[in-house]
Amino acid sequence: MNSARYQITHETHYLYASPVSLSQQLLHLQPRQMPYQVTLAQSMTIEPEPSDSFATLDSFANPCLRLAFNQPHSQLRVIAKMTVEVHRREQQKQFSQSMAWEQLVALCRYQGSQATLDEQLIAALPFCFQSPYIPLKHQFADYARPCFSANKPVMEAVQALMAKIFDEFTFDSEATHIGTPLLDVLKNKRGVCQDYAHFMLACLRSLGIPARYMSGYLLTHPPQGQPRLIGADASHAWVSVFCPHIGWIDFDPTNNLIPELEHITLAWGRDFSDVSPLRGVILGGGKHKLAVKVTVMPMGD
């Protein structure tokens, strides 16, 4: 199978203990258009109706929507629906043909006498550095180093790191929250897809390799003989690594695989803070309850 189509529904519901008088929200709920991914249809239902809305691109060229609410409201519901077609990706080179990882790291270092860099490499350099959720630490480089032997092709080394994380970490939805430090994630080796992605990014960037955070959805499979449950899916996170002459290649450490037809990309950034599906600031509201429901449905199911 060379392509697949999905209907995706992502519903977010905030219920506030007291009315919110003013609110500003930023939404990343519109899939990127890419050579291997096409959005065939999309719609957004927002309750209450915003006082103002503005569609734009963020600093990473992700489509996003800015909302303003200037009237009191006791809840906020956003329902994003999209139909997306995903195509099998053409890998330009085999992983064994990628450059040695030390050579890539050297290219990414600043050298005053260095010749003009390739435009794609220049665009990848911001993904070498520390970001709000991803510190650069020797502990992360030390964890990854056994996978990065001398002169090993960088994509083979990254694939080995992905397998190492998958083998040594345990998926545990109760072990972490968004603010859990990555050093704690390393110590306990437990977390969710967001932790797996952030940790792998910390390892790669601590070695000097450009890598970005990928936000989107993953087709899940119900147990044999059971129906697919509406609203039982979730957002997913993985990583993408850059190498000259190959480009960006995605890696999913939570599942130890190279994303293909079952991964749907929403946005990318330095880490989760750049591409949260919905985040903002409010005046008032007190405590709130949050409910998120996601359904990824293959066309024809």
Order of alpha helices (4+ residues) and beta strands (2+ residues): beta-beta-beta-beta-beta-alpha-alpha-alpha-alpha-beta-alpha-beta-alpha-beta-beta-beta-beta-alpha-beta-beta
